[in-house]
Amino acid sequence: MLHGDDRPPGLELPGMRFASDASSLAEVLPGAEVLLVWDFLSDAVRDAWPAADALRWVHTASAGVDRLTFPGLLESDVTLTNSRGVFDRPMAEYVLGLVLAMAKDLPGTLAAQARREWHHRETEPIAGRCAVVVGGGPIGRAIAALLGAVGMDVELVGRKDFDGLPGLLPRADWLVLAAPLTDATRGMLDAAALARLRPTARVINVGRGALVVEPDLVDALQGGRLGGAALDVFAREPLPPDSPLWTHPGVIVSPHMSGDLIGWREQLVEVFRDNLDRYRTGATLRNVVDKTLGYVTTGGGT
């Protein structure tokens, strides 16, 4: 198991070996058939891959698998599974919370409270406003369902609909990015895409930081060509202290936490244990990732 600085709760199994970085992972990989990647933001698996001489299955404690889509694993016969199903509803709730916070100017209210300033103003409705949600998987569908339930006009854009995204951008009051990071989605929100958005539109990114060309986003925000952004993921994490995103008044920054409800670690352990039981009995594993596409393409969510 690759765990970084955070070991999973209640997962002390006979024969399990633990590694916190690439060096220690390379020491414990020889002879191992199964690898649990608990530290899903680490590149240690790629760096230690030459030591994987018996590996048959890699499971990641995340929905995204972009840290594991390196040539060695992709070209191997090793099965890759993810933790699809754990984060759908939590992330949908988080996105709804961000929409409400920005539409009702909760950051402005808290700032005025800190100044002990009585600053009355009007806020925006969300019912009837257009939300374009990019990402047709379980997370994107959960976000679309919850935003639709509060009266928003939702357009859900899946992989097969990407060609139509530019035509939807001028309609969007809210652009929500919840797509996996693949060759097709990397840098999808660039200067050209941002230019198609209304200057009052807001961007929410709970997918992967690299979906957005951050310098282009900063330029649009600083130039007044975008109404604001709520960002939970970034090209570099943690977000560097000198990033202008920290201090822009129209930006909400959060530390990659949109899917992390109380008890989420235990749920991730349950997903892995279920698949480990399946592996031991020869049953079909759940959440098998299509390594050519970078995400799960079949049912079997957890």
LINVENFEN-V604100 format. One record per residue. N is the residue number from 1. PSI is psi as a letter, one per 40 degrees, with the letter a starting at -180 (* if undefined). BURIAL is # if it has 24 or more other C-alpha atoms within 12 Angstrom, else .. Layout:
{{N & PSI & BURIAL} {N & PSI & BURIAL}}
This chain:
{{1 & h & #} {2 & h & #} {3 & e & #} {4 & b & #} {5 & e & .} {6 & h & .} {7 & i & #} {8 & i & #} {9 & h & .} {10 & f & .} {11 & g & #} {12 & g & .} {13 & i & .} {14 & h & .} {15 & e & .} {16 & h & .} {17 & i & #} {18 & i & #} {19 & i & #} {20 & e & #} {21 & a & #} {22 & d & #} {23 & d & .} {24 & d & .} {25 & d & #} {26 & d & #} {27 & d & #} {28 & e & #} {29 & d & #} {30 & h & .} {31 & e & .} {32 & h & #} {33 & d & #} {34 & h & #} {35 & h & #} {36 & h & #} {37 & g & #} {38 & d & #} {39 & g & #} {40 & e & #} {41 & e & #} {42 & i & #} {43 & e & #} {44 & d & #} {45 & d & #} {46 & d & #} {47 & d & .} {48 & e & #} {49 & d & #} {50 & d & .} {51 & e & #} {52 & g & #} {53 & e & .} {54 & e & .} {55 & h & #} {56 & d & .} {57 & h & #} {58 & h & #} {59 & h & #} {60 & h & #} {61 & f & #} {62 & i & #} {63 & d & #} {64 & i & #} {65 & e & #} {66 & d & #} {67 & e & #} {68 & e & #} {69 & f & #} {70 & i & .} {71 & d & .} {72 & d & .} {73 & d & #} {74 & d & #} {75 & e & .} {76 & i & .} {77 & e & .} {78 & h & #} {79 & h & #} {80 & h & #} {81 & i & #} {82 & a & #} {83 & f & #} {84 & h & #} {85 & d & #} {86 & d & #} {87 & e & #} {88 & c & #} {89 & d & #} {90 & d & #} {91 & d & #} {92 & d & #} {93 & d & #} {94 & d & #} {95 & d & #} {96 & d & #} {97 & d & #} {98 & d & #} {99 & d & #} {100 & d & #} {101 & d & #} {102 & d & #} {103 & d & #} {104 & e & .} {105 & f & #} {106 & d & .} {107 & d & #} {108 & d & #} {109 & d & .} {110 & d & .} {111 & d & .} {112 & d & .} {113 & d & .} {114 & d & .} {115 & e & .} {116 & f & .} {117 & h & .} {118 & g & .} {119 & g & .} {120 & i & .} {121 & i & .} {122 & i & .} {123 & i & .} {124 & i & .} {125 & i & .} {126 & d & #} {127 & h & .} {128 & e & .} {129 & i & #} {130 & h & #} {131 & h & #} {132 & h & #} {133 & h & #} {134 & h & #} {135 & h & #} {136 & e & #} {137 & a & #} {138 & d & #} {139 & d & #} {140 & d & #} {141 & d & #} {142 & d & #} {143 & d & #} {144 & d & #} {145 & d & #} {146 & d & #} {147 & d & #} {148 & d & #} {149 & d & .} {150 & e & .} {151 & e & .} {152 & i & #} {153 & h & #} {154 & h & #} {155 & h & #} {156 & h & #} {157 & h & #} {158 & a & #} {159 & d & #} {160 & e & .} {161 & e & .} {162 & d & #} {163 & d & .} {164 & e & .} {165 & d & #} {166 & d & #} {167 & d & .} {168 & d & #} {169 & d & #} {170 & e & #} {171 & e & #} {172 & h & #} {173 & d & #} {174 & h & #} {175 & h & #} {176 & h & #} {177 & h & #} {178 & f & #} {179 & i & #} {180 & i & #} {181 & h & #} {182 & i & #} {183 & d & .} {184 & d & .} {185 & e & #} {186 & h & .} {187 & f & #} {188 & d & #} {189 & g & #} {190 & a & #} {191 & d & .} {192 & d & .} {193 & d & #} {194 & d & #} {195 & d & #} {196 & e & #} {197 & i & #} {198 & i & #} {199 & e & #} {200 & e & #} {201 & i & #} {202 & i & #} {203 & h & #} {204 & h & #} {205 & h & #} {206 & e & #} {207 & c & #} {208 & i & #} {209 & d & #} {210 & e & #} {211 & d & #} {212 & h & #} {213 & g & #} {214 & d & #} {215 & d & .} {216 & d & #} {217 & d & #} {218 & d & #} {219 & d & .} {220 & d & #} {221 & d & #} {222 & d & .} {223 & e & .} {224 & e & .} {225 & e & #} {226 & h & #} {227 & d & #} {228 & i & #} {229 & i & #} {230 & h & #} {231 & h & #} {232 & e & #} {233 & i & #} {234 & i & #} {235 & d & #} {236 & h & .} {237 & h & .} {238 & i & .} {239 & h & .} {240 & i & .} {241 & d & .} {242 & e & .} {243 & h & .} {244 & e & .} {245 & d & #} {246 & d & .} {247 & e & .} {248 & h & #} {249 & e & .} {250 & e & #} {251 & h & #} {252 & h & #} {253 & h & #} {254 & i & #} {255 & g & .} {256 & f & #} {257 & e & #} {258 & d & #} {259 & e & #} {260 & g & #} {261 & i & .} {262 & h & .} {263 & e & .} {264 & d & #} {265 & d & #} {266 & d & .} {267 & d & #} {268 & d & #} {269 & d & #} {270 & d & .} {271 & d & #} {272 & d & #} {273 & d & #} {274 & d & #} {275 & d & #} {276 & d & #} {277 & d & .} {278 & d & .} {279 & d & .} {280 & d & .} {281 & e & .} {282 & e & .} {283 & i & .} {284 & h & .} {285 & i & #} {286 & i & #} {287 & f & #} {288 & h & #} {289 & h & #} {290 & h & .} {291 & e & #} {292 & d & .} {293 & d & .} {294 & e & #} {295 & i & #} {296 & h & #} {297 & e & .} {298 & i & .} {299 & a & .} {300 & f & .} {301 & i & #} {302 & * & #}}
